[in-house]
Amino acid sequence: MDLGFSSEKELYDRLIPALKTKENEFKRNGITYVHMEDIWNYLKITRWSKCRDLLLYQMVDDILNIELYKIDDYVKILLSKKHQKPIID
């Protein structure tokens, strides 16, 4: 069976069950502003961009075992940047 992916979207779609599971873990802990896309983007930037020949099971493991506070901090930074008003000189 070929598990190669022809696009990032195809890979993302394949990881949706794990991403949804992690999103639900956030919700169970009262954190409702973290979404699947945030988890995906955090791991894509901080872990997966540095790896070569990463396997699907390793990505699922990363998703399910990443500490909540790491993604929470990442999203809080994004939200604070989004809500900052530009300084006009």
OpenMM code with the backbone's topology and positions (N, CA, C; nanometers):
from openmm import Vec3, app, unit

residues = "MET ASP LEU GLY PHE SER SER GLU LYS GLU LEU TYR ASP ARG LEU ILE PRO ALA LEU LYS THR LYS GLU ASN GLU PHE LYS ARG ASN GLY ILE THR TYR VAL HIS MET GLU ASP ILE TRP ASN TYR LEU LYS ILE THR ARG TRP SER LYS CYS ARG ASP LEU LEU LEU TYR GLN MET VAL ASP ASP ILE LEU ASN ILE GLU LEU TYR LYS ILE ASP ASP TYR VAL LYS ILE LEU LEU SER LYS LYS HIS GLN LYS PRO ILE ILE ASP".split()
positions = [
    Vec3(0.0843, -0.1180, 0.0000),
    Vec3(0.0000, 0.0000, 0.0000),
    Vec3(0.0888, 0.1243, 0.0000),
    Vec3(0.0624, 0.2168, -0.0901),
    Vec3(0.1384, 0.3403, -0.1028),
    Vec3(0.0779, 0.4461, -0.0108),
    Vec3(0.1579, 0.4980, 0.0822),
    Vec3(0.1101, 0.6018, 0.1728),
    Vec3(0.1683, 0.7382, 0.1387),
    Vec3(0.2194, 0.7545, 0.0168),
    Vec3(0.2707, 0.8832, -0.0254),
    Vec3(0.1564, 0.9817, -0.0428),
    Vec3(0.1838, 1.1067, -0.0189),
    Vec3(0.0825, 1.2103, -0.0311),
    Vec3(0.1240, 1.3067, -0.1399),
    Vec3(0.0285, 1.3431, -0.2230),
    Vec3(0.0600, 1.4299, -0.3360),
    Vec3(0.0487, 1.5778, -0.3010),
    Vec3(-0.0079, 1.6086, -0.1840),
    Vec3(-0.0188, 1.7484, -0.1449),
    Vec3(-0.0251, 1.7604, 0.0069),
    Vec3(-0.0004, 1.8790, 0.0545),
    Vec3(-0.0091, 1.9054, 0.1973),
    Vec3(-0.1532, 1.8886, 0.2453),
    Vec3(-0.2478, 1.9286, 0.1618),
    Vec3(-0.3897, 1.9137, 0.1969),
    Vec3(-0.4267, 1.7672, 0.2142),
    Vec3(-0.3770, 1.6830, 0.1271),
    Vec3(-0.4046, 1.5396, 0.1375),
    Vec3(-0.3489, 1.4825, 0.2688),
    Vec3(-0.2299, 1.5260, 0.3058),
    Vec3(-0.1704, 1.4831, 0.4320),
    Vec3(-0.2529, 1.5346, 0.5496),
    Vec3(-0.2897, 1.6621, 0.5455),
    Vec3(-0.3728, 1.7215, 0.6505),
    Vec3(-0.5024, 1.6425, 0.6664),
    Vec3(-0.5681, 1.6129, 0.5545),
    Vec3(-0.6941, 1.5376, 0.5591),
    Vec3(-0.6757, 1.4009, 0.6235),
    Vec3(-0.5635, 1.3387, 0.5986),
    Vec3(-0.5358, 1.2077, 0.6568),
    Vec3(-0.5131, 1.2161, 0.8085),
    Vec3(-0.4654, 1.3321, 0.8542),
    Vec3(-0.4366, 1.3512, 0.9962),
    Vec3(-0.5549, 1.4084, 1.0747),
    Vec3(-0.6646, 1.4374, 1.0081),
    Vec3(-0.7797, 1.4988, 1.0754),
    Vec3(-0.8263, 1.4202, 1.1978),
    Vec3(-0.8363, 1.2878, 1.1947),
    Vec3(-0.8803, 1.2187, 1.3173),
    Vec3(-0.7911, 1.2473, 1.4388),
    Vec3(-0.6607, 1.2495, 1.4207),
    Vec3(-0.5696, 1.2791, 1.5316),
    Vec3(-0.5810, 1.4257, 1.5732),
    Vec3(-0.5907, 1.5152, 1.4754),
    Vec3(-0.6044, 1.6579, 1.5058),
    Vec3(-0.7340, 1.6853, 1.5814),
    Vec3(-0.8420, 1.6210, 1.5403),
    Vec3(-0.9715, 1.6380, 1.6064),
    Vec3(-0.9655, 1.5838, 1.7495),
    Vec3(-0.8986, 1.4719, 1.7684),
    Vec3(-0.8820, 1.4154, 1.9023),
    Vec3(-0.8099, 1.5140, 1.9937),
    Vec3(-0.7039, 1.5764, 1.9429),
    Vec3(-0.6285, 1.6726, 2.0241),
    Vec3(-0.7122, 1.7976, 2.0498),
    Vec3(-0.7850, 1.8439, 1.9502),
    Vec3(-0.8727, 1.9593, 1.9678),
    Vec3(-0.9750, 1.9302, 2.0784),
    Vec3(-1.0310, 1.8101, 2.0794),
    Vec3(-1.1267, 1.7717, 2.1835),
    Vec3(-1.0613, 1.7681, 2.3212),
    Vec3(-0.9351, 1.7298, 2.3277),
    Vec3(-0.8620, 1.7320, 2.4551),
    Vec3(-0.8521, 1.8745, 2.5080),
    Vec3(-0.8255, 1.9685, 2.4191),
    Vec3(-0.8235, 2.1097, 2.4594),
    Vec3(-0.9598, 2.1507, 2.5146),
    Vec3(-1.0653, 2.1142, 2.4446),
    Vec3(-1.2002, 2.1516, 2.4885),
    Vec3(-1.2324, 2.0916, 2.6248),
    Vec3(-1.1936, 1.9671, 2.6479),
    Vec3(-1.2163, 1.9033, 2.7781),
    Vec3(-1.1429, 1.9766, 2.8900),
    Vec3(-1.0364, 2.0463, 2.8546),
    Vec3(-0.9587, 2.1232, 2.9519),
    Vec3(-0.9999, 2.2704, 2.9558),
    Vec3(-1.1128, 2.3022, 2.8925),
    Vec3(-1.1666, 2.4379, 2.8973),
    Vec3(-1.1020, 2.5364, 2.8016),
    Vec3(-1.0237, 2.4878, 2.7082),
    Vec3(-0.9564, 2.5756, 2.6107),
    Vec3(-1.0296, 2.5608, 2.4779),
    Vec3(-1.1149, 2.6574, 2.4477),
    Vec3(-1.2017, 2.6456, 2.3303),
    Vec3(-1.1519, 2.7218, 2.2083),
    Vec3(-1.0474, 2.7999, 2.2235),
    Vec3(-0.9984, 2.8820, 2.1132),
    Vec3(-0.8883, 2.8143, 2.0307),
    Vec3(-0.8461, 2.6955, 2.0682),
    Vec3(-0.7460, 2.6213, 1.9913),
    Vec3(-0.8192, 2.5253, 1.8981),
    Vec3(-0.7846, 2.5315, 1.7701),
    Vec3(-0.8510, 2.4505, 1.6689),
    Vec3(-0.7505, 2.3589, 1.5987),
    Vec3(-0.8031, 2.2672, 1.5214),
    Vec3(-0.7185, 2.1702, 1.4500),
    Vec3(-0.6110, 2.2394, 1.3678),
    Vec3(-0.6467, 2.3474, 1.3024),
    Vec3(-0.5516, 2.4190, 1.2178),
    Vec3(-0.4357, 2.4752, 1.2986),
    Vec3(-0.4647, 2.5178, 1.4211),
    Vec3(-0.3593, 2.5700, 1.5087),
    Vec3(-0.2593, 2.4604, 1.5457),
    Vec3(-0.3119, 2.3436, 1.5772),
    Vec3(-0.2268, 2.2296, 1.6119),
    Vec3(-0.1403, 2.1926, 1.4925),
    Vec3(-0.2010, 2.1837, 1.3758),
    Vec3(-0.1315, 2.1535, 1.2501),
    Vec3(-0.0204, 2.2550, 1.2248),
    Vec3(-0.0544, 2.3829, 1.2307),
    Vec3(0.0434, 2.4873, 1.2004),
    Vec3(0.1585, 2.4887, 1.3004),
    Vec3(0.1272, 2.4721, 1.4278),
    Vec3(0.2330, 2.4696, 1.5286),
    Vec3(0.3332, 2.3576, 1.5014),
    Vec3(0.2824, 2.2377, 1.4811),
    Vec3(0.3722, 2.1248, 1.4580),
    Vec3(0.4445, 2.1358, 1.3240),
    Vec3(0.3763, 2.1863, 1.2248),
    Vec3(0.4386, 2.2029, 1.0936),
    Vec3(0.5584, 2.2980, 1.1027),
    Vec3(0.5431, 2.4029, 1.1784),
    Vec3(0.6492, 2.5037, 1.1915),
    Vec3(0.7598, 2.4584, 1.2868),
    Vec3(0.7211, 2.4054, 1.4018),
    Vec3(0.8207, 2.3802, 1.5070),
    Vec3(0.8866, 2.2435, 1.5008),
    Vec3(0.8194, 2.1439, 1.4470),
    Vec3(0.8761, 2.0084, 1.4484),
    Vec3(0.8986, 1.9511, 1.3098),
    Vec3(0.7947, 1.9518, 1.2306),
    Vec3(0.7997, 1.8779, 1.1049),
    Vec3(0.8849, 1.9448, 0.9983),
    Vec3(0.9016, 2.0757, 1.0044),
    Vec3(0.9835, 2.1434, 0.9033),
    Vec3(1.1309, 2.1047, 0.9152),
    Vec3(1.1702, 2.0539, 1.0315),
    Vec3(1.3097, 2.0173, 1.0558),
    Vec3(1.3380, 1.8697, 1.0269),
    Vec3(1.2335, 1.7935, 0.9955),
    Vec3(1.2474, 1.6485, 0.9789),
    Vec3(1.2494, 1.6085, 0.8320),
    Vec3(1.3183, 1.4997, 0.8067),
    Vec3(1.3196, 1.4410, 0.6733),
    Vec3(1.2650, 1.2991, 0.6858),
    Vec3(1.1950, 1.2558, 0.5833),
    Vec3(1.1401, 1.1198, 0.5791),
    Vec3(1.0523, 1.0882, 0.7006),
    Vec3(0.9714, 1.1847, 0.7382),
    Vec3(0.8806, 1.1679, 0.8507),
    Vec3(0.7681, 1.0730, 0.8115),
    Vec3(0.7366, 0.9795, 0.8986),
    Vec3(0.6318, 0.8823, 0.8715),
    Vec3(0.5007, 0.9261, 0.9356),
    Vec3(0.3911, 0.8779, 0.8797),
    Vec3(0.2587, 0.9171, 0.9262),
    Vec3(0.2393, 0.8861, 1.0748),
    Vec3(0.2821, 0.7704, 1.1182),
    Vec3(0.2622, 0.7353, 1.2590),
    Vec3(0.3396, 0.8296, 1.3512),
    Vec3(0.4532, 0.8817, 1.3058),
    Vec3(0.5303, 0.9759, 1.3860),
    Vec3(0.4560, 1.1087, 1.3986),
    Vec3(0.3907, 1.1484, 1.2912),
    Vec3(0.3130, 1.2718, 1.2946),
    Vec3(0.1927, 1.2568, 1.3879),
    Vec3(0.1260, 1.1436, 1.3806),
    Vec3(0.0135, 1.1170, 1.4704),
    Vec3(0.0614, 1.1180, 1.6150),
    Vec3(0.1740, 1.0559, 1.6410),
    Vec3(0.2306, 1.0553, 1.7756),
    Vec3(0.2602, 1.1972, 1.8236),
    Vec3(0.3171, 1.2797, 1.7364),
    Vec3(0.3437, 1.4196, 1.7723),
    Vec3(0.2145, 1.4917, 1.8085),
    Vec3(0.1118, 1.4721, 1.7295),
    Vec3(-0.0162, 1.5390, 1.7534),
    Vec3(-0.0746, 1.4972, 1.8878),
    Vec3(-0.0778, 1.3686, 1.9120),
    Vec3(-0.1441, 1.3179, 2.0324),
    Vec3(-0.0647, 1.3427, 2.1598),
    Vec3(0.0661, 1.3608, 2.1483),
    Vec3(0.1498, 1.3719, 2.2679),
    Vec3(0.2102, 1.5091, 2.2929),
    Vec3(0.1833, 1.6058, 2.2074),
    Vec3(0.2351, 1.7405, 2.2318),
    Vec3(0.1673, 1.7987, 2.3562),
    Vec3(0.2430, 1.8650, 2.4394),
    Vec3(0.1869, 1.9233, 2.5604),
    Vec3(0.0919, 2.0370, 2.5239),
    Vec3(-0.0202, 2.0415, 2.5930),
    Vec3(-0.1222, 2.1423, 2.5644),
    Vec3(-0.0679, 2.2840, 2.5768),
    Vec3(0.0161, 2.3079, 2.6770),
    Vec3(0.0629, 2.4440, 2.7004),
    Vec3(0.1449, 2.4980, 2.5841),
    Vec3(0.2140, 2.4128, 2.5116),
    Vec3(0.2960, 2.4604, 2.3999),
    Vec3(0.2089, 2.5185, 2.2892),
    Vec3(0.1040, 2.4471, 2.2550),
    Vec3(0.0140, 2.4979, 2.1507),
    Vec3(-0.0672, 2.6143, 2.2045),
    Vec3(-0.1072, 2.6080, 2.3300),
    Vec3(-0.1818, 2.7173, 2.3918),
    Vec3(-0.1006, 2.8466, 2.3875),
    Vec3(0.0259, 2.8398, 2.4252),
    Vec3(0.1127, 2.9584, 2.4204),
    Vec3(0.1256, 3.0107, 2.2773),
    Vec3(0.1434, 2.9204, 2.1820),
    Vec3(0.1553, 2.9580, 2.0412),
    Vec3(0.0307, 3.0321, 1.9942),
    Vec3(-0.0859, 2.9809, 2.0260),
    Vec3(-0.2112, 3.0425, 1.9827),
    Vec3(-0.2323, 3.1765, 2.0529),
    Vec3(-0.1980, 3.1847, 2.1797),
    Vec3(-0.2116, 3.3121, 2.2517),
    Vec3(-0.1254, 3.4197, 2.1883),
    Vec3(-0.0060, 3.3845, 2.1463),
    Vec3(0.0815, 3.4812, 2.0790),
    Vec3(0.0192, 3.5257, 1.9480),
    Vec3(-0.0324, 3.4309, 1.8710),
    Vec3(-0.0982, 3.4664, 1.7446),
    Vec3(-0.2177, 3.5578, 1.7675),
    Vec3(-0.2983, 3.5250, 1.8674),
    Vec3(-0.4164, 3.6059, 1.8965),
    Vec3(-0.3779, 3.7454, 1.9433),
    Vec3(-0.2731, 3.7559, 2.0233),
    Vec3(-0.2317, 3.8885, 2.0709),
    Vec3(-0.1789, 3.9735, 1.9557),
    Vec3(-0.1078, 3.9118, 1.8618),
    Vec3(-0.0589, 3.9853, 1.7450),
    Vec3(-0.1749, 4.0293, 1.6574),
    Vec3(-0.2742, 3.9445, 1.6469),
    Vec3(-0.3912, 3.9749, 1.5640),
    Vec3(-0.4698, 4.0928, 1.6206),
    Vec3(-0.4703, 4.1082, 1.7531),
    Vec3(-0.5506, 4.2118, 1.8165),
    Vec3(-0.4722, 4.3386, 1.8484),
    Vec3(-0.3432, 4.3400, 1.8165),
    Vec3(-0.2640, 4.4605, 1.8389),
    Vec3(-0.3005, 4.5634, 1.7334),
    Vec3(-0.3114, 4.6862, 1.7779),
    Vec3(-0.3406, 4.7951, 1.6851),
    Vec3(-0.2093, 4.8495, 1.6298),
    Vec3(-0.2062, 4.8794, 1.5019),
    Vec3(-0.0829, 4.9358, 1.4455),
    Vec3(-0.0548, 5.0756, 1.5025),
    Vec3(0.0732, 5.1007, 1.5217),
    Vec3(0.1158, 5.2316, 1.5713),
    Vec3(0.1325, 5.3242, 1.4525),
    Vec3(0.0662, 5.4391, 1.4597),
    Vec3(0.0736, 5.5371, 1.3512),
    Vec3(0.1635, 5.6507, 1.3953),
    Vec3(0.2649, 5.6779, 1.3141),
    Vec3(0.3581, 5.7886, 1.3465),
    Vec3(0.3042, 5.9186, 1.2977),
] * unit.nanometer
topology = app.Topology()
chain = topology.addChain("A")
for resn in residues:
    res = topology.addResidue(resn, chain)
    for name in ("N", "CA", "C"):
        topology.addAtom(name, app.Element.getBySymbol(name[0]), res)
